[in-house]
């Protein structure tokens, strides 16, 4: 099973949060996996938060993405090249 298939099977609805509070911010950066540190600028991403709400965006020129005002708890980050 590929990582993408595994991510599709994640169901955050089965998890109970102590408080599904909004207002959380998450930042992340994607760089070249071969060690040169080159950013993946402009790549589209989608984040799914613990309440199954979806947020879309693009990495900036430094390869950094940010999701503001999402629910507390785990998030799933996916990149789509199609």
Residue, then its C-alpha position, 0 to 999 in steps of 0.5 A: x500500500x502506498x503512502x497516498x493510499x494510507x492517507x486516503x484511509x485516515x478518518x479523523x472523525x473517529x477521534x474525539x477531541x477534548x475541545x475542537x477549538x479553532x484558531x490554530x496555525x500550522x506552518x511547514x516547509x518542503x525542500x529538495x529531498x536530495x540535500x540541496x535544500x532547494x524549495x518547492x515554490x508554488x506547489x499546491x497543497x491541501x490540509x485536512x484538519x481533525x474535524x475533516x475541514x479542508x484548506x487549500x493553498x500554495x507554497x511560497x517562494x521559500x517552499x513554505x505553506x501556512x494554514x491559519x484558523x484550523x481546528x486543534x488536533x492532527x492534520x493531514x497534508x497532501x500535495x497534488x501534482x495533477 
